[in-house]
Amino acid sequence: MTAISSSPELSPDAQRELDRRRGRFVPWVIAAFYITFMSALIGFVVIAYSHPPSETTPEAYDKGLAYNDTLKRSAQMAALGWQSTIDYDSGRLTFGLQDNHHAPIEHARVKAWFVHPGDRKFDRSFDMSDTGGGVYISDAPLPAAGLWSVHVTAEVQDRQYQATTQIEVQ
């Protein structure tokens, strides 16, 4: 049985020339692959070094050591049994504070912080005024719409209470 060939038989010189031409293009394919691969890696390294992560915490070790103090203050605050409400409407923040017997807590020093999750330059803080009956208010115009974290701290004598909530500003 004879093999059927789709191409005519070539002379040995013509076959060598054909093989040589085919062989030239293989190293170029390999070189193109590695150049493409390495340029992508170099690009990723440049991006990584030019945009350091924003998740780093300055003095992380010292803050870690102070964590037990934070837990202690949190337990003291929980033992107070105070309750609060936070409301934001049309640029005005209202904070209500009651003790564990539902009596209003008055004459506290209250401060509110608005934290924008996307841009630190929008963060704001406001001192709140006591209107009586355990209610504290502040005009708090915010520069941008979005979801904001609101942190409120109330201090009465040597006791401190903190509350946090999220608000959506249109």
C-alpha positions in Angstrom: 0.0 0.0 0.0 1.4 3.4 -0.9 0.9 6.6 1.1 -1.0 9.4 -0.5 0.8 12.7 -0.3 -1.1 16.0 -0.7 2.1 17.8 -1.6 4.4 17.0 -4.5 7.7 15.5 -3.5 10.4 18.1 -3.0 14.0 17.9 -3.6 16.2 17.6 -0.5 17.4 21.2 -1.1 13.9 22.5 -1.4 12.8 20.6 1.7 15.7 22.0 3.7 14.7 25.6 2.6 11.1 25.0 3.6 12.1 23.6 7.0 14.5 26.6 7.5 11.7 29.1 6.7 9.3 27.3 9.1 11.9 27.2 11.8 12.5 31.0 11.7 9.1 31.9 12.9 9.0 29.6 16.0 11.6 31.6 18.0 9.7 34.8 17.2 6.5 33.3 18.6 8.3 32.3 21.8 9.9 35.7 22.1 6.6 37.5 21.5 5.0 35.3 24.2 7.6 36.2 26.8 7.7 39.9 25.9 4.0 40.1 26.3 4.1 38.2 29.6 6.9 40.2 31.0 5.4 43.6 30.0 2.2 42.7 31.8 4.1 41.7 34.9 6.2 44.9 34.8 3.0 46.9 34.4 1.5 45.3 37.5 4.6 46.0 39.5 4.5 49.7 38.5 0.9 49.9 39.5 1.5 48.2 42.8 4.4 50.5 43.7 2.6 53.7 42.6 -0.6 53.0 44.5 0.3 51.8 48.0 -2.6 50.2 49.9 -4.7 52.7 51.9 -5.4 50.0 54.5 -2.1 50.6 56.4 -2.5 51.7 60.0 0.1 54.0 61.5 1.5 52.7 64.7 -0.3 49.4 64.3 1.7 47.7 67.0 1.0 50.4 69.7 -2.7 50.3 68.7 -2.7 46.5 69.1 -1.3 46.8 72.6 -3.9 49.3 73.5 -6.7 46.9 72.4 -7.3 45.6 76.0 -7.9 49.2 77.1 -10.5 49.6 74.3 -12.3 46.4 75.5 -12.3 47.7 79.1 -13.8 51.0 78.0 -16.4 49.2 75.9 -17.4 47.0 78.9 -17.7 50.1 81.1 -19.9 51.8 78.5 -22.1 48.7 78.2 -22.5 48.5 82.0 -24.0 52.1 82.0 -27.0 50.8 80.1 -27.5 54.1 78.3 -29.5 54.2 75.1 -29.5 56.6 72.3 -31.1 57.6 69.0 -29.5 59.3 66.1 -31.5 61.0 63.4 -30.3 63.0 60.4 -32.8 65.0 58.3 -32.2 67.9 55.9 -28.8 68.8 57.2 -29.7 68.6 60.9 -28.4 65.9 63.3 -30.5 65.0 66.3 -29.1 62.8 69.1 -31.2 61.6 72.0 -29.6 60.1 75.1 -31.3 58.3 78.0 -29.9 56.4 81.0 -30.8 52.8 82.0 -34.0 54.0 83.7 -35.1 55.9 80.5 -34.5 59.2 82.1 -33.0 61.9 79.8 -29.3 62.6 80.3 -28.7 66.4 80.1 -25.7 68.7 80.2 -23.4 66.2 78.4 -20.6 67.3 76.1 -21.6 65.8 72.7 -19.6 65.7 69.5 -20.5 64.0 66.2 -18.2 62.9 63.4 -19.3 62.2 59.9 -17.0 59.8 58.0 -17.3 59.5 54.2 -16.3 56.0 53.1 -14.8 57.0 49.8 -12.9 60.3 50.4 -11.3 61.4 53.7 -11.4 65.1 52.7 -15.2 65.1 53.1 -15.0 64.0 56.8 -16.6 66.5 59.2 -17.0 66.9 62.9 -19.7 69.0 64.8 -20.2 70.0 68.4 -23.8 69.4 69.4 -26.0 71.7 71.5 -28.1 70.6 74.5 -31.8 71.5 73.8 -33.0 69.9 77.1 -34.8 66.6 77.7 -31.7 64.6 76.7 -31.8 65.9 73.1 -28.8 67.3 71.4 -28.8 68.9 67.9 -26.4 70.3 65.4 -26.6 71.8 61.9 -24.5 69.4 59.9 -24.4 70.2 56.2 -22.6 67.5 54.3 -20.6 68.2 51.1 -21.5 65.1 49.2 -24.3 62.6 48.8 -23.8 59.0 49.7 -23.6 56.6 52.6 -21.9 58.2 55.6 -20.9 56.7 59.0 -21.9 58.9 62.0 -20.0 58.5 65.3 -21.4 60.4 68.3 -19.6 60.7 71.6 -21.3 62.0 74.8 -19.3 62.7 78.0 -20.9 63.4 81.4 -18.5 63.9 84.2 -16.2 60.9 84.0 -18.4 58.7 82.0 -18.4 58.4 78.2 -20.9 56.9 75.8 -20.4 56.3 72.1 -22.9 55.5 69.3 -22.5 54.8 65.6 -24.9 54.5 62.8 -25.0 54.9 59.0 -27.1 57.5 57.1 -27.7 58.0 53.4 -27.6 61.5 52.2 -29.4 62.3 48.9 
